[in-house]
């Protein structure tokens, strides 16, 4: 299942002697695994080292605790050691980044320390390792590594010009398309291998990775029995190795993960190592309120865990966000809100944790990731512990499990005074009594953007089926075509909401009772549609039979009330999705209770467009091949109206379509990206290294006359290459007449270490 090479390190144990300042022995780094021993930009640079002369870890000190002075005599506060890398950027003369290192133990029993860092600038970097202990401080001599260019776009950020959307460090748009992945299954690695590979094959690029249960890095409530082990700041290395593997899988499959850390239910039910339940093993608090209020050092204890998480996995550009807590629903409590403020500030280096010495360089997190937590109760809330207006949380995470009836449904929300109220009827006229998924997603988008006005990227971290009093599992099985989620995905992408199907375990057998087929195919048509598109500054509009008093003069209309139209539009381009409202997802679950569907035709008008000739693309949402897109032209006159005639049927492939309209040529040209990885991390003379060179055309156009070249690494001899590659000079070359839009493949070549 795994193909990882672990470096065997011999830990230095110093016992029966007076402790002096720590010693640091740098064992190796991974630069030699890259071509020409240069680390590509935004790729992992890893240094492995040992620390000695200060006793036995977890006996004389806690290697997981960066506080060199104990807060008290309790086990979770035993004094520790603070280990950092001091990094100097290219062109600078002194260190400007202080980056945390972490202690690890491999499954084979070897122990040591690591620095994991992704360089953000091309050139020569310098680094030193520093260890602070109560016995003294040691700093190694300066070493260097080189950083070269790469095809990676960098870390994911909120678009500063339009905070509804994401973008990479270099400004490239990012549209997350994917699923949540359960952490309950014992086959954790198998599930992620299956889900990630199928996501990649179907255009997916996002996963919510659930570590809050069986892969919680502290000795938590899962399978631990009673009494609890000494859990706090004792991170379970087997679970950490599992997470290492999943992050590596994300890198290999180009998946960006939202890393879920904790679950509110465990705190609420006093099922965490922070809370004393009368057991023989002590814990700092008597209730979850004390945990979040910071009683007995719990704020610092959690900050230590965040430091370890960021040190071990924060290097990866494939970590989109840290999600602190799953489904907080504890009411309007200032304690949990203040706790989020502190933890966000900790990760973003805006506060100095008490465990850090005075004067400590606070550029800890040179690569800060986005932060979020998720709401429970299916409510939109203001002034709650975690809410959409929270200034420190970068992403809205909303969960919704659809429960439908054949009556009008209302959405519940909290007003500025903290009172719940009913608003936004979620239904249609009497000819269409069933609320549909597409309608639900659109109505919630109106609430978010027009009524509440908190504009952030919105990920539906969990999204599931339900109807009447029936079970949502039952609805899932009956909706065999996945139309519920497919509809939500397409409407969501045009209302800046990213639908995240819950959960992949259903698709890979993670729950014992579930054996339904996986439904990842519907990601690929959408991935093709949005690839390379920039939605910045576009206005969200909907043509739908329920009026919106907050938008009395819409610039999107449809002549047929049985057709729903959703658009993101500007002056010279627009993105449009249209759906036959008589053909609803619930019909595939229980057709006896739904009106009979019928063909619908009408004219959709986009107002306020610049006059001129436009290209019009019509996209099918059910296929992802050469027949998915057809192209024509339309003319916008001096009235600024773009008219699109739509005709919708009642079967898959006809009941909805997506459109693009643009004035100045294709909205996205060909865009070739290349990534390189090696099958070995440590080598010796005579070893054969296989390099995998993956390429992808992420644009919408065909790339022609493409040459891909890769220099062979220093001190190696070329052996062979796949796909008719050849050695030209000191590099391997592949030539292609054309690479189609969306095409991806992996080339390989082998070298022998001299």
C-alpha positions in Angstrom: 0.0 0.0 0.0 2.8 2.4 0.9 6.0 3.1 -1.0 7.7 5.3 1.4 11.4 5.2 2.4 12.1 5.9 6.0 15.5 7.1 7.1 16.7 5.1 10.1 18.1 7.4 12.7 19.8 6.5 15.9 18.7 8.8 18.7 21.4 10.0 21.1 20.6 9.1 24.6 22.6 10.9 27.3 22.0 9.5 30.7 24.0 9.4 34.0 25.8 12.6 33.2 25.5 16.3 33.9 23.6 18.0 31.2 25.3 20.7 29.1 24.0 22.6 26.1 22.3 20.4 23.5 24.3 19.0 20.6 22.9 19.0 17.1 23.9 16.5 14.4 22.5 17.2 10.9 22.2 13.8 9.3 20.9 14.6 5.8 18.6 16.7 3.6 16.5 15.9 0.6 17.9 18.3 -2.0 19.7 15.5 -3.8 16.3 13.9 -4.7 15.6 16.8 -7.0 17.2 17.4 -10.5 20.5 19.1 -10.1 20.0 19.0 -6.3 17.9 22.2 -6.5 14.6 22.3 -4.6 11.8 23.5 -6.9 9.9 26.6 -5.6 7.0 25.7 -3.3 8.3 22.1 -2.9 9.4 20.5 0.3 12.9 21.0 1.6 13.5 18.5 4.5 16.4 18.4 6.9 16.8 15.4 9.2 18.9 15.8 12.4 19.4 14.5 15.9 19.7 16.3 19.3 21.8 14.9 22.1 23.5 15.7 25.4 20.3 16.7 27.3 18.8 13.5 28.5 16.1 11.1 27.3 13.1 12.6 25.7 9.7 12.2 27.6 11.7 11.1 30.6 14.0 14.1 31.3 12.0 16.5 29.1 9.1 16.5 26.6 10.4 16.8 23.0 6.9 17.7 21.9 6.7 20.7 24.2 8.5 23.9 23.0 8.3 25.5 26.5 11.7 25.1 28.1 10.2 25.9 31.5 7.4 23.9 33.0 4.2 25.7 34.0 3.6 23.3 36.8 4.3 19.8 37.9 1.5 18.2 35.9 2.5 15.8 33.2 1.3 17.9 30.4 3.5 20.8 31.5 6.8 19.0 31.8 9.6 21.3 30.5 10.6 20.8 26.9 12.9 22.0 24.2 12.5 24.8 21.6 13.9 23.9 18.2 13.8 26.2 15.2 15.4 26.8 11.8 16.8 30.3 11.2 16.4 30.9 7.4 18.0 33.6 5.3 16.3 34.4 2.0 18.2 34.7 -1.3 20.0 38.1 -1.5 19.8 38.8 2.3 22.7 38.7 4.7 21.0 37.6 7.9 18.1 35.3 8.9 14.6 36.8 8.5 12.5 33.7 9.1 12.3 31.7 12.3 10.6 28.4 11.4 9.6 25.6 13.8 11.1 22.1 13.7 9.5 19.0 15.1 10.3 15.7 16.8 9.2 12.5 15.3 9.4 8.7 15.8 9.2 6.2 12.9 7.2 3.0 12.9 10.6 1.1 13.1 11.5 2.8 16.4 14.0 5.3 15.0 13.8 8.8 16.4 14.9 12.3 15.4 14.1 15.8 14.4 13.0 17.4 11.1 12.7 20.8 9.4 10.1 20.9 6.6 10.0 24.1 4.6 8.8 25.1 1.1 11.0 28.0 -0.3 9.0 30.8 -1.8 11.8 32.5 -3.7 14.3 31.3 -6.3 18.0 31.5 -5.4 20.4 30.4 -2.7 18.9 30.0 0.8 20.9 29.7 4.0 19.8 28.0 7.2 20.9 27.2 10.8 19.3 24.9 13.3 18.9 26.3 16.9 18.0 24.3 20.0 17.0 26.1 23.3 16.9 24.0 26.5 17.0 24.8 30.1 20.7 23.6 30.1 21.7 26.1 27.3 21.4 27.0 23.6 23.2 25.6 20.5 23.2 27.0 17.0 24.7 25.0 14.1 27.0 26.4 11.5 25.3 27.9 8.4 24.3 25.6 5.5 22.8 26.4 2.1 20.4 24.9 -0.4 19.4 26.2 -3.9 15.8 26.9 -5.0 14.8 26.8 -8.7 11.6 27.5 -10.6 8.7 25.1 -10.7 5.2 24.9 -12.2 3.5 25.2 -8.8 1.4 28.3 -8.3 2.1 28.6 -4.6 -0.1 28.8 -1.5 -3.8 29.4 -1.7 -5.1 32.8 -0.5 -8.4 34.6 -0.4 -8.5 36.8 -3.5 -7.8 40.4 -2.2 -9.7 41.9 -5.1 -12.9 39.8 -4.6 -13.1 38.0 -1.3 -15.7 35.6 -2.5 -13.0 33.6 -4.3 -9.6 31.9 -3.9 -6.4 32.4 -5.7 -2.8 31.1 -5.5 0.2 33.2 -4.5 0.9 34.0 -8.2 -2.7 35.2 -8.7 -4.0 32.1 -10.6 -7.6 31.4 -9.7 -8.5 28.3 -7.6 -12.0 26.8 -7.6 -12.2 23.9 -5.1 -14.1 20.9 -6.4 -14.2 17.8 -4.3 -15.5 15.9 -1.2 -15.1 15.3 2.5 -13.1 12.2 3.5 -14.1 10.4 6.6 -11.5 9.7 9.4 -13.5 7.0 11.2 -12.5 4.1 9.0 -9.6 1.9 10.1 -8.7 1.7 6.4 -7.7 5.4 6.5 -4.9 5.2 4.0 -6.8 3.0 1.6 -9.7 5.4 1.6 -7.5 8.4 0.8 -5.6 6.5 -1.9 -8.9 5.6 -3.6 -10.6 9.0 -3.1 -7.6 11.1 -4.1 -6.8 9.1 -7.3 -10.4 9.1 -8.4 -10.8 12.8 -7.7 -7.7 13.5 -9.8 -9.1 11.3 -12.6 -12.3 13.2 -12.5 -11.0 16.7 -12.3 -11.4 17.1 -8.5 -8.8 19.2 -6.6 -10.1 19.5 -3.0 -10.8 17.3 0.0 -11.8 18.0 3.6 -9.5 15.6 5.5 -11.0 14.5 8.8 -8.3 13.9 11.4 -10.6 14.8 14.4 -11.5 11.2 15.2 -9.3 8.2 14.7 -6.4 10.4 13.4 -6.5 13.0 16.2 -2.8 13.4 17.0 -3.3 13.5 20.7 -4.2 10.4 22.6 -7.9 11.1 22.4 -11.1 9.4 23.1 -11.0 6.9 20.2 -10.2 3.3 21.3 -8.3 4.5 24.3 -10.4 3.0 27.1 -10.3 4.1 30.7 -8.3 5.6 32.2 -7.1 7.9 29.5 -3.3 7.8 28.8 -1.2 10.9 29.5 -2.4 12.6 26.4 -1.7 16.3 26.1 1.4 17.2 24.2 2.1 13.5 23.6 1.4 13.2 19.8 0.7 9.8 18.5 3.4 9.2 15.9 1.6 6.4 14.1 -1.3 8.8 13.4 1.2 11.5 12.4 2.7 9.1 9.9 -0.7 8.5 8.5 -1.2 12.2 8.0 2.3 12.5 6.5 1.2 9.9 3.9 -2.1 11.6 3.1 -0.3 15.0 2.6 2.1 13.2 0.3 -0.9 11.7 -1.6 -2.4 15.1 -1.9 0.8 16.4 -3.4 0.9 13.5 -5.9 -2.7 13.8 -7.0 -2.8 17.7 -7.0 -5.5 17.7 -4.2 -5.8 20.7 -1.8 -6.9 19.7 1.7 -8.9 21.4 4.4 -7.3 19.9 7.6 -9.9 19.3 10.3 -8.3 19.2 13.7 -11.0 18.8 16.4 -14.7 18.0 16.9 -17.0 20.1 19.0 -19.0 17.0 20.1 -16.0 15.6 21.9 -15.5 18.8 23.9 -19.2 19.1 24.7 -19.5 15.5 25.9 -16.3 15.9 28.0 -14.6 13.3 25.8 -11.2 15.0 25.4 -7.9 14.7 27.2 -8.3 18.3 28.4 -11.2 17.4 30.7 -11.0 15.4 34.0 -13.8 12.8 34.2 -12.8 11.5 37.6 -10.2 9.1 36.2 -6.9 8.3 37.7 -5.1 10.2 34.9 -5.2 13.9 35.6 -6.5 16.6 33.2 -6.4 20.4 33.5 -10.1 21.2 33.3 -13.5 20.0 34.7 -15.6 21.2 31.8 -15.3 22.4 28.2 -16.0 26.0 29.2 -12.7 25.9 31.2 -10.9 24.5 28.2 -11.9 27.5 26.0 -11.5 30.0 28.7 -7.9 28.9 29.2 -8.0 27.4 32.7 -4.8 25.8 33.9 -2.8 26.6 30.7 -5.1 25.1 28.1 -4.6 28.0 25.7 -0.9 27.4 25.7 -1.3 23.6 25.5 -3.4 24.0 22.4 -1.0 26.6 20.9 1.8 24.0 21.3 -0.3 21.5 19.3 -0.9 24.1 16.5 2.9 24.7 16.4 3.5 21.0 15.9 0.8 20.7 13.2 2.2 23.7 11.3 5.8 22.5 11.7 5.0 19.0 10.4 2.5 19.8 7.6 2.4 23.5 7.1 5.2 23.4 4.5 2.8 22.0 2.0 1.1 24.3 -0.5 -1.6 21.5 -0.7 -2.9 22.4 2.7 -5.6 24.9 1.8 -6.8 25.6 5.4 -6.7 24.6 9.0 -10.2 23.9 10.3 -10.1 24.2 14.1 -13.5 22.7 15.1 -16.2 20.6 13.4 -19.7 21.9 14.0 -19.6 24.2 16.9 -23.2 24.7 18.1 -22.7 25.8 21.7 -24.6 29.0 21.5 -23.5 32.6 21.8 -20.5 32.2 24.1 -17.7 34.7 24.0 -15.2 32.1 25.3 -15.1 30.1 22.1 -15.1 33.2 19.9 -12.1 34.6 21.9 -10.4 31.2 21.7 -10.7 31.3 17.9 -9.2 34.8 17.8 -6.2 33.6 19.8 -5.6 30.5 17.8 -5.9 32.3 14.5 -3.5 35.0 15.7 -1.1 32.2 16.9 -1.0 30.6 13.4 -0.7 33.9 11.7 2.1 35.2 14.1 0.1 38.1 15.4 0.6 37.1 19.1 3.6 35.7 20.9 2.6 32.5 22.8 3.7 32.6 26.4 6.0 29.6 25.9 8.3 31.6 23.6 11.2 33.5 25.2 11.1 37.3 25.3 12.4 38.8 22.1 11.7 35.7 20.0 11.5 36.5 16.3 7.7 36.2 15.6 8.0 35.4 11.9 7.2 31.8 12.9 4.8 31.1 10.2 6.4 32.3 7.0 3.8 30.3 5.1 0.5 31.0 6.8 -2.5 29.0 5.7 -6.2 30.0 5.8 -8.2 29.4 8.9 -11.8 28.3 9.5 -14.2 26.4 11.7 -17.6 25.0 10.8 -21.1 25.7 12.2 -23.6 23.1 13.2 -27.4 23.2 13.5 -28.0 24.2 9.9 -28.4 27.8 10.9 -26.9 31.0 9.6 -25.7 32.9 12.8 -24.5 36.3 13.7 -22.9 37.1 17.1 -22.3 33.4 17.9 -19.1 31.8 19.0 -18.3 30.9 15.4 -20.1 32.8 12.7 -19.9 34.2 9.2 -18.8 37.6 10.4 -15.9 36.4 12.4 -13.0 38.6 11.2 -10.2 36.1 12.0 -11.7 33.2 10.1 -10.9 33.3 6.4 -13.5 30.9 5.1 -17.2 30.3 5.8 -17.8 26.6 6.5 -21.5 25.7 6.4 -23.1 22.3 6.8 -26.5 21.3 5.5 -28.3 18.0 5.4 -31.3 18.5 3.2 -34.7 17.6 4.8 -37.5 18.2 2.3 -41.3 18.2 2.5 -44.0 19.1 0.0 -44.8 22.3 1.9 -43.0 25.6 1.9 -39.8 25.6 3.9 -38.2 28.5 5.6 -34.6 29.1 6.6 -33.8 30.1 10.2 -31.2 32.7 11.0 -30.1 35.0 13.8 -30.5 38.7 13.5 -28.2 41.5 14.9 -29.9 41.3 18.3 -29.1 37.6 18.6 -32.7 36.5 18.1 -33.7 33.7 15.7 -36.2 34.6 13.0 -37.7 33.0 9.9 -37.0 34.3 6.5 -36.5 33.5 2.8 -39.1 31.0 1.9 -37.3 28.2 0.1 -39.9 27.1 -2.4 -41.7 28.0 -5.6 -45.2 28.4 -6.8 -48.0 25.8 -6.5 -47.0 24.2 -9.8 -43.6 23.3 -8.3 -44.2 22.5 -4.6 -40.9 20.7 -4.0 -37.9 22.6 -2.9 -35.0 21.6 -5.2 -31.3 21.4 -4.3 -30.4 24.0 -6.9 -33.0 26.4 -5.4 -31.7 25.8 -1.9 -28.1 26.6 -2.8 -29.1 29.8 -4.7 -31.3 31.0 -1.9 -28.6 30.6 0.7 -26.2 32.5 -1.6 -28.7 35.4 -1.7 -28.8 35.3 2.1 -25.1 35.3 2.4 -24.3 38.1 -0.1 -27.3 40.3 -0.1 -29.0 40.1 3.3 -26.1 39.4 5.6 -23.3 40.9 3.6 -20.3 38.9 4.9 -18.4 38.2 1.8 -16.0 35.3 2.1 -15.4 32.1 0.3 -18.1 29.6 1.4 -17.4 25.9 1.5 -20.3 23.6 2.4 -18.0 21.3 4.4 -20.8 18.7 4.7 -23.7 18.3 2.3 -26.1 15.4 2.3 -29.5 14.1 1.2 -32.7 13.7 3.2 -36.4 13.9 2.5 -39.6 13.8 4.6 -39.1 11.4 7.5 -36.9 9.1 5.4 -33.3 8.3 6.0 -30.6 10.3 4.1 -28.8 7.0 3.4 -31.9 5.8 1.7 -32.2 9.0 -0.4 -28.6 8.6 -1.4 -29.1 5.1 -2.7 -32.2 6.1 -4.7 -30.5 9.1 -6.2 -28.3 6.8 -8.2 -27.3 9.4 -10.7 -26.1 11.9 -8.0 -28.3 14.6 -9.5 -28.9 16.2 -6.1 -25.2 17.0 -5.7 -24.5 17.7 -9.4 -27.2 20.4 -9.4 -25.8 21.9 -6.2 -22.2 21.9 -7.6 -23.2 23.8 -10.7 -25.3 26.4 -8.9 -22.8 26.7 -6.1 -19.8 27.5 -8.4 -21.8 30.4 -9.9 -22.8 31.7 -6.5 -19.3 31.5 -5.0 -20.3 28.5 -2.8 -18.2 25.3 -3.0 -20.3 22.2 -2.4 -18.4 19.5 -0.7 -20.2 16.2 -0.8 -20.4 14.3 2.5 -18.8 11.9 2.5 -16.3 9.9 0.5 -16.6 7.0 2.9 -20.0 6.4 1.4 -18.3 6.0 -1.9 -15.5 3.7 -0.8 -17.2 1.5 1.8 -16.0 3.5 4.8 -19.2 2.8 6.7 -20.1 -0.9 7.1 -23.6 -0.5 5.8 -22.6 1.5 2.7 -21.7 -0.1 -0.6 -23.2 2.4 -3.0 -21.2 3.1 -6.2 -18.9 6.2 -6.2 -20.2 9.2 -8.0 -17.2 11.2 -8.9 -17.9 11.4 -12.6 -19.9 14.6 -12.1 -16.9 16.6 -11.0 -15.1 16.4 -14.3 -17.7 18.3 -16.5 -17.6 21.1 -13.9 -13.8 21.0 -13.6 -13.5 21.4 -17.4 -16.0 24.3 -17.3 -14.2 26.4 -14.6 -10.6 25.5 -15.4 -8.5 28.7 -15.6 -11.6 31.0 -15.3 -11.3 34.2 -13.2 -14.6 35.3 -11.7 -13.2 38.4 -10.0 -15.6 41.3 -9.9 -18.5 39.5 -11.6 -22.1 40.1 -10.3 -24.2 37.2 -9.1 -27.7 37.2 -10.5 -30.6 34.7 -10.5 -33.8 34.5 -12.6 -36.2 32.5 -10.5 -40.0 32.6 -9.8 -39.5 33.7 -6.1 -38.9 37.4 -6.1 -36.0 39.0 -4.3 -37.0 42.3 -2.7 -33.3 43.1 -2.1 -32.7 43.1 -5.9 -35.8 44.8 -7.5 -34.1 45.4 -10.8 -32.2 42.2 -11.8 -29.9 42.2 -14.8 -30.8 38.6 -15.6 -34.3 37.5 -16.7 -36.0 34.4 -18.2 -39.2 34.4 -20.1 -40.3 31.0 -18.6 -40.9 30.7 -14.9 -40.3 27.0 -15.1 -36.6 27.6 -15.9 -34.1 28.7 -13.3 -31.1 30.7 -14.5 -28.0 31.5 -12.4 -25.2 33.7 -13.6 -21.9 35.5 -12.8 -21.8 38.4 -15.2 -19.8 41.4 -16.1 -19.8 43.9 -19.0 -18.0 41.7 -21.5 -18.4 38.1 -20.2 -20.8 36.0 -18.3 -21.1 32.4 -16.9 -24.6 31.0 -16.9 -26.4 27.8 -15.7 -30.0 27.0 -16.6 -32.2 24.2 -15.2 -35.6 22.8 -15.9 -37.5 23.3 -12.7 -40.1 20.7 -13.5 -37.4 18.0 -13.5 -36.2 18.1 -9.9 -33.8 15.7 -8.1 -36.5 14.4 -5.8 -38.4 12.9 -8.7 -35.6 10.2 -8.9 -36.2 9.4 -5.2 -40.0 9.4 -5.2 -41.7 10.2 -8.5 -45.2 9.5 -7.1 -45.1 12.7 -5.1 -43.8 15.0 -7.7 -45.5 16.7 -10.7 -44.7 15.1 -14.0 -41.8 16.8 -15.7 -42.2 18.5 -19.1 -39.9 20.1 -21.7 -39.3 23.8 -21.2 -38.1 26.5 -23.5 -37.5 30.2 -23.0 -35.2 33.2 -23.6 -32.6 34.2 -21.0 -31.5 37.8 -21.2 -28.4 39.3 -19.7 -28.7 43.0 -19.4 -26.0 45.7 -19.3 -23.5 44.0 -21.6 -21.2 45.9 -23.9 -22.3 46.0 -27.6 -20.5 43.7 -30.0 -20.1 40.2 -31.3 -19.7 37.5 -28.6 -18.6 33.8 -28.6 -21.3 31.7 -27.0 -20.3 28.2 -25.6 -23.0 25.7 -24.5 -21.7 23.1 -22.1 -23.3 19.8 -21.1 -23.1 19.0 -17.4 -23.2 15.2 -17.7 -20.3 14.4 -19.9 -16.6 15.4 -20.1 -15.5 14.7 -23.7 -15.3 16.4 -27.0 -19.1 16.6 -27.2 -19.4 18.6 -24.0 -19.0 22.0 -25.6 -20.5 23.5 -28.7 -19.7 27.0 -29.9 -21.6 29.7 -31.8 -21.8 33.5 -31.8 -24.4 36.1 -30.8 -24.6 39.8 -31.2 -25.3 42.4 -28.4 -26.8 45.6 -29.8 -26.9 49.1 -28.5 -29.5 48.1 -25.9 -26.8 46.0 -24.1 -29.0 42.8 -24.1 -27.5 39.4 -24.7 -30.4 37.0 -25.6 -29.9 33.2 -25.3 -32.6 30.8 -26.4 -32.6 27.7 -24.2 -34.5 24.4 -24.7 -34.5 22.0 -21.8 -35.7 18.4 -21.7 -36.4 16.0 -18.9 -33.5 13.5 -18.9 -29.9 13.6 -17.9 -28.0 15.6 -20.4 -31.0 17.7 -21.4 -32.6 19.1 -18.3 -29.8 21.6 -17.6 -26.9 23.4 -19.5 -24.1 25.8 -18.7 -23.0 28.6 -20.9 -20.1 31.0 -21.4 -20.3 34.2 -23.2 -17.2 36.3 -23.9 -16.2 39.1 -26.3 -12.5 39.1 -26.7 -11.4 35.5 -27.6 -11.4 32.4 -25.5 -11.5 33.0 -21.8 -8.6 30.7 -21.1 -5.8 29.6 -23.5 -3.7 26.5 -23.1 -1.9 26.3 -19.8 0.8 23.6 -19.4 2.0 22.7 -15.9 4.7 20.1 -15.1 5.6 18.5 -11.7 8.5 16.1 -10.9 8.9 13.6 -8.2 11.4 10.8 -7.4 10.8 7.3 -6.0 13.7 7.5 -3.5 14.6 9.9 -0.8 18.0 8.4 0.2 20.3 6.9 -2.3 23.8 5.3 -2.5 26.1 4.7 -5.5 24.6 2.1 -7.9 21.0 2.8 -6.9 18.5 3.4 -9.7 16.2 6.4 -9.3 12.9 6.6 -11.3 11.6 10.2 -11.8 7.9 10.8 -12.6 7.2 13.9 -14.7 3.5 14.7 -14.7 2.1 17.2 -17.1 -1.4 18.8 -17.4 -3.0 21.3 -19.8 -5.0 23.3 -17.3 -6.4 25.7 -20.0 -9.3 25.5 -22.3 -7.2 25.6 -25.5 -5.1 23.0 -27.3 -1.4 23.3 -26.7 0.7 22.7 -29.9 4.3 21.9 -30.6 5.2 21.3 -26.9 8.6 20.3 -25.7 9.1 19.1 -22.1 12.7 19.0 -20.9 14.1 17.8 -17.5 17.9 18.0 -16.7 19.3 14.8 -15.4 20.5 15.1 -11.7 24.2 15.7 -11.0 26.3 12.6 -10.3 23.9 10.3 -12.2 23.9 8.4 -15.5 20.9 8.3 -17.8 19.3 4.9 -18.4 16.0 5.2 -20.2 12.7 7.1 -20.5 9.1 6.4 -21.4 6.9 7.9 -24.1 9.7 8.1 -26.7 11.7 10.4 -24.5 15.4 10.8 -25.4 18.6 12.2 -23.9 19.7 15.4 -25.6 22.9 16.8 -24.1 22.4 16.7 -20.3 18.6 16.6 -20.3 15.7 14.3 -21.2 13.3 15.6 -23.9 9.8 14.7 -24.9 8.1 16.4 -28.0 4.3 16.6 -28.5 2.4 17.8 -31.6 -0.5 18.8 -29.4 -1.8 18.4 -25.8 -5.6 18.7 -25.5 -7.4 20.9 -22.9 -7.7 18.9 -19.7 -5.2 16.3 -20.9 -2.9 14.9 -18.2 -0.3 12.1 -18.2 2.9 11.0 -16.4 6.3 10.5 -18.1 9.1 8.7 -16.5 12.9 8.4 -16.8 15.5 6.5 -14.9 19.1 7.3 -13.9 21.8 5.4 -12.0 23.7 7.1 -9.1 27.4 7.3 -9.9 
